[in-house]
């Protein structure tokens, strides 16, 4: 997190963002733990061995902590963007 604004600052890749969006749709949940479990399961079903290591590295999903930070960043930006849209429509 950025210390001055408390804004999550994890670099989201297109593939990582797509995995998070897909997990939200497939699970119907926004719970970080549920999403992380689904993402881990999806990745392990889709890739094996060195391919799994390569793909998770490309998405910056090297650890479960990285996946949680990516989910937090994604959620923060979705909520922030939604509140901007709501505020603009009230004006």
N, C-alpha and C positions, 0 to 999 in steps of 0.2 A: 504494500500500500504506500501511496505517496503520503509522507508525513504531514505535509501542510494542508492537503485537502481531504485526506482519508479516502481518496478514490482508488479502487482496485486498479492496479497497473500491470496486469499479466498480459503478455503478448498473445492475442488470439489469432490463430491462423484460420484460413477459410475452411480447411478440413476439420479443425477442432470445433469451430463454430457450428458447422454442419452436423457434427456428431452430437453436440449438445442439443441443438434444435430437434434432431431426430429422436433423441432420448426423451425430450419433453413430450413430443407427439406420441411416441409409442408407450410411454408409461403414464401419461396424463398427470404427471407430478412435477412440482417445482422444488421438491425436497432434494437438497444437494447430495445426500447419501444415497437416495434412490437413483438419482441420475448417474452418480459416479459408478454404482454397481452395474447399472445397465450399460454404460459406456465401456467399462472393463470387460463385461461379458461379450458385448458386441465385437470389441477389438480382438478378444481371444478366439472368438468363433471365426472371424474373418481372416485373421493372420496367424501364422505360427513361426516360431524360431526367430531367425535373423530378420525376416520380413516384419514380424511384430515389433522388434526393436527399432528397425528403420522407420516404420510408419509412426510409431509413438514418438520417436525423436523428431520427426518432421512436424508433428502437431504440438510439440513441447509438452507432451504427456508422458514424461519419463518416470514420474512417481504418482501415487494416488494423491499426494499433496498438490502436485501440479494440476491434476484434473480438477480438484476442488477449487483451486485458485482460478482456473479457467471458468468454471461454473459461476463462481462468485463475480468475476469480472463481467461475464455475459449477462447475468441477472442484473447487476448494477446498471449496466448500460441500457438494458431493456426498460428498466423502471425509470431511469433518468430520461430516456427518449419519450416514454409514454407520458411522464409528467410535463414535459415540454409541450407535447401535442395538446394535452388537456388545458394547460395554461394559455396557450395561444388561442384555443377555441373559445375561451371565456372572454377574451379581450374584444 
